[in-house]
Amino acid sequence: MPDNIGGNLVSRFLIFYFVAYGGSHLYLLLKISRGLNLSRAARGYLALPLFLLFIAPIAARTLESAGFEKLPELLSPVGYLWMGLLFLFVSAAAAVDIINAILNLAKRRTRMLSPASQLLIATGYTICIGAYGWHEAKDIRSERIILRSSKIPTAIGRIRIVQLSDVHVGQIVNEDRVNAMLDKVRAASPDILVATGDLVDGHQRHLAGIDKLFAAVNPQLGKYAIMGNHEYYAGAADSLSFMKKSGFITLINENVKFGNFLFITGVDDAGKKTETAKYQIVERKLLDAAGEKSFRILLKHRPVVAETSKGRFDLQLSGHVHKGQIFPFNLLTWLSFPVKTGLTELDKGGHLYVSRGTGVWGPPIRFLAPPEVTIIDLLPALP
C-alpha cells in the first residue's frame, strides 16, 4: 500500500469541499440577500457566521489532530448537521429556480415566484425534511435476501452472512449508534459477519471502547473486513489496529476458505487504483484461486464490477455510495457509480449487492436512504 494513497484521497476531497461546499454557501448568501433584500452591510454580517459554519468540519478535524478534545466535539456535530441542512436548502432552492426559469420561458411572469417566496419555500422544505432525515438516520433496517445455489451442500443447509457497510465510527456515529447496529446483528444470529469498508471515520480517540462492542459479537465462522477509502482518511495503521481489536480479520487482497464450498475474497480499496488493469488482474487471480465449485463471495468497497471478474464470483458485496444518503444526492453518485442499491443479477452470472450503508458520513441525516444491516441467507438449490 503506497504511503501517499491517503494524502491523494484527502487532496481530492479538499478540492471538492472548497469548490462545491464553498459555492453552496455563496448560493445561500445570494438567496437570503435577495429574499430579505439585505443591504451590503447586512450581507457582510451574514457572511461571517456562514464562513464559520463552512470551516467548522475542517477546523474540527484539524484541532482534533492537534490534540484538542472539547472544541472539536462541539464543532463537528454542528458543522456536519449544517452541511446536511445546507444541501437540502440548495436542492430545494435550485428546484424552485428551475421552475421559475420554465415559467419565464413560457412568458407567464405573473406566476413567477418572488425572491422572498423562493426563500420561504426552500427554508420550509429544509426544516421539514431535515427533521425527518434526523429520524431516518437512526432507523436502522434489516434487509433480507435469499440466494439459492447448487454450490451450497444440502447437508450444510443455510449459511447466514450479515453485512455491515459504511458504519463511519467517529464523532457522529458513536457508541449508541453502534449498539443499535449490533442489536440487529445479534438478532440475526449470523454464521459470518462482514464489513465492506469505511468501518471507521474519525480520529483514534473516538474509536476507544467501541472496539469492545464489536469484539463481543462472535459469529461461529468469524468476522471479516476490508479497507474503504475512509480507513485511509483516518490513517491505515490506526484503522487496521481498530479492526483487529474489534475481532475482524482484515482481508487485503486475500482469500479465506470455508471447507470446499465457500470462498470469501477481500480486495483493497485506495481510490481509483481498484479500477486499474493491475488491480483487476489481482482480483481475477484471487477469484480464480477459489475454483468454480465453491460459492465465491467478493468483498469490494466500491460497487465497481470489473469486466474481467464477471462470471468468476457468485456474489459481490459492496457499499460506498450510501444511496446518496440525502436525496437527491443519489443522482450525483449515479454519475460515478451507475448501479442501483440492493440486489442486481449480472449478465454473466452472479449477483451484486450494494448496501445503503449502516451509519452516516458527515451529516446525521438520511432522506430516502435509510441505514441498513443486510442479512444474506445462502441456501442449497431446490431439488
N, C-alpha and C positions, 0 to 999 in steps of 0.2 A: 504494500500500500504506500504510494508515494507520499512524502511528507507534505507536499503542497496542495493536496486534494482539498483539505478543509479550508485553506486560505482562498483557493479559487472559488469554491462554493460560496463562501462569505462575501467575496468581492462581487460576484454576480447578484447576490441577494441585496447588497447595499446599493448597487446601481439601480435595481428595480425599486427599492424602497424610496430612494430620494426622488426618482423621476415620477413614479406612479403615485406614491403616497403624498409626496410634496405637492404634486399637481392637484390631487384631490382636495387638499387644504386650500389652495388658491381658488379652486372652483367653489368651495363652500363660502369662502370670504366674498367672492363675487355675488353669489346668490343672496347672502344675508345683506350685503350692501345695497343691492338693488331692491330687495324685498322690503327693507326698512328705510330705504332712501337715506343711508347714513352719510354724514359729512366726511371729508377727508380725515379730520382729526379722529372721529369715531372709528373709522376703518383702521387707523393706526393703533388705537387702543385695543380693538378686537384682534388684530394680528398678533399681538404679544401672547395672549393665552393659547391661541391656535398654534403658534410656534412651539410653545412649551409642551403642548399635547403631542405635537408632531415628533419631538425628540425624546419623549418620555420612554418608549421601549428601548431605544438605543442607549439612552442615558442609564436606564436600569441595568442593562447587561454590562455596560462599561463600569459602573460603580460596583456591581456585583463581583466582577473580575478583579477589581482593586481591593476587595476585602470588606466593603461596606455591606451591612445587612438590613437595617431598618428602612433606609430610604429606598433601596431597590424594591423591597417588599410592598411599599406604598406606590411607587411609580409604575411598576409592572402591571398590576391589575387595572389601574386607572387608564394607563396608556393603551392596553390591549382592548379593554372594553370600548374606549373611544374609537379605536381602529374599526371595530365591528359596526358601531353606530354610524361612523362616517361612511363606510361602504354602503350601508343601507340608504343613507341620505343621498349619496351620489347616484346610486342606482335609480331611486325614485325621481330625483330631480332631472336626471338625464332622460328618463322615460317621458316626463312632462315636457321637456324641451323638444323631444321628437314629435309629440302630439301637437305642440304649438307650431312647429315647423310645417307639419302637414296642413294645419288649418290656415297657416299663412300662404302656402302654395295654392290652397283652394280659394284664396281671396275672401275668406269668411272671417274678417278681422273682428267682428262684434263678438265672436265666440272664443276669441283667444284669451288665455288666462293672463292676468296681470302678474307682475313680479311678486307682489305680496301674496297672491293666491298660490302661485307656484311654491313659494317658501312654506306656506301653511300646509299644503298637501304633502310635500316631502318631509316636513318635520313630523306631521301626524303619523305618516307611514313608518318613519324611523322609530318613533316611540312605541307604537303598537307591535311592530314586528320584532323590535329589539327585546321587548318584554317576553314575547312568545318564544323567541330564539334562546333566551336565557334558560327558560324551562326545558326546551327541546334538547339543549346541550347536556342536560342532566338525565334525560330519559333514555337510558341505555337499553337497547332492544336486543333480543336474541333472535338471530336469523338462522333458520334451519334449512339445510339442503341434504338431499339423499342421492347418492350415486351408487349404481349397481355395476359390478364388473365381474367377469369370469376369472379375473386375476385374484380375487379375494376368495380364499378357500371356504367351502361350506362349513368345514369343521371350525374355522375361526369365528364365523358369524359376523357380528358387527364390529367395526373399528371406528371409534368416535374421536374425531380431531376437533379441537376448538382453536379458532384463530383470533388472536388479538392483533390489531394493526394501528399504527399512528396513535399510540397512547399519549406520547409527549409529556412524560412525567417532568414536572418543573414547578414554577411558581403558580401556574393556573391549575394544572392537573396535580392535585395534592393527595394526601392520604385518604380523605373522604371519597374522592372520585375513584381512586384505585380500589378501595374496598368495595365500592359499588360494582365495579367491573368484575372483581374476583368473586363476588357473591354469585354473579351469573355463571362464571366459570365453574365454581364448586357445584352449583345446582345441576350443571350439565354432566358432571362426572366423566370428564374426558379420559381417553386412553393416552392421548398425546396432546400437549399444548404447544402451539407455535406462535411466535411473534414476528410479523413480517415487516419489521423496520420501524424506525422512529419511536422506539420504546421510550427513549429519553429525549429531553429537550433543553433542560436548564443546567445550571451550574451544579457541580457535585454536591454542594451544600444542601440543595433541595432534594437530593436523592437519598439522603441519610434516613435510615429507618424504613423507607419504602421497599428496599431490597428484602427486608424480612417478611413483608406481606406477600411478595411473590414467592419467596423461598418456602412459605408454609403450604403452598399448593404443589402437590407431588403426584402427578399422573403416573400410572403404572409403567408406561413406556417412555416417560421422560418429557422434557421441555426443551424446545429448540428455537433459536432466534437468529435473525440475520441483521446485517447492518443496513440502516437507511441513511438518507442524507443528513438528518438531524443528529445522528450519532457522531458524524464528522464535525458538525457545527459545535456540538458540546465538547468535542475532544474525543478522538477514537480510543485513547488509552483509558480515560475515565469511563467511557461508555462500556467498553469491554469488561472493565472491573465491576461495574454495576450489574451487568448481565450475569457475570459469573457468581457474584454474591447472591443474586436472585435465583440461582439454581438453573439458569439456562445454559445449554451448550450452544455456543455461537458457531454457526456454520458459515465460513468464509471460503466459498468455492470448494465445498466439501460435500460428501455423501454420508448418509447414515443408513444402515441396513437393518430391517426387522425381518428375521427369517429369510425365506426365499420369495416372499410375496409382496413386500412393501419396501420401497426406497424413498428417502427424502433427500433432495438436493437443495442446498442453500447457496445462493450466489451473492457476491459482494455488490454493494452499491456505492458509487462515488461519482455522482454527476453523470455526464453523458458517456463516460467510458463504458457503461453497461451496454451501449448501443454500437460500439465499435466492433470491427471484424475480429480483433484479437479476443475480446471477451465473449463474443458469440462462439468462437472456437472452443474456449474453455468450457462454456456452458454445454455445448454439444457433447464434448468428451465426457463430462460428468454424467450426463443423461445416458449416453451410450453404455457407460460402465454398469448401469443398473440392469441392463438386459431387458428384452421385450416381454418376458414372462412376469415380471414384477409390476405391481401398480406403482407408478412413478409420480411423485409429487415434487413440484418445483416451487421453492420459496424465493420470490423475487420482488423486491420492494416496489419498483415502478411497474405499472401494468403495460409493459412492452413485451410483445410476443415475437421473438426472433424467428425469422423465416426458417433458419437452419435448425431450429428446435421444434418446429411443428411436427407432430406425429411421433415425437420422442418422449413426451410426457402425457400422463393421463389427466393431471390437474395442476394448474399453476395458481398459486395463491399470492395475491398482490394487494397493495393499498395505495398510499401516497397521495391520491387525488382528493380524498375526503368527500367525494361527490360535490366538490366545490365548497363545502361546509356552509356557506351562506349564499343562497340563491340571489342573483343569477351568476355567481362566480363560476359555477359549473360550466357555463358557456365559454369562459376563458380557459379553464383547464382542458376542455374538449379540444382546443386548438393544439395543445401539446400531446394529449393522450386521448385520441378519439375512440375510446372504448366505454361501454356502459358499466355502471356499477352492478354488482350481482353476478349471476352465473351466465356465461356465454359458451355455447358449443362452437368449437373451432372447426375450420373447414377440412383439416387433415386429421381429425380425431382429437380427442381430449377436450378439456374444458378450461376456461379461465374464470376465476372468481376474483372480483375486485371489491374489497371491503370499503365501506363508507368511513372506516376508522372508528376507534373505540374512545378516543379522547378528543381534545381540541388542540389546534395550534393557534396561538395568539388569542384572538377574541373568544371569550367564554360564551359564544353564541353559535347556534346552528339553526339554519332555516331550510326546511325541506330536505334535510340530510341528517336524520337522527343518528347518533352513535350506535355502534353495533358490536356484539360479541357473536361470532359466527360459529355455528355448530354443524359439523360436516360428518354425516354418517356414511361410511363405506360399507356396502353390503354385497354378498355374493349375487351373481346373476340369477334371475328367476329360472327355475327348471323348464 
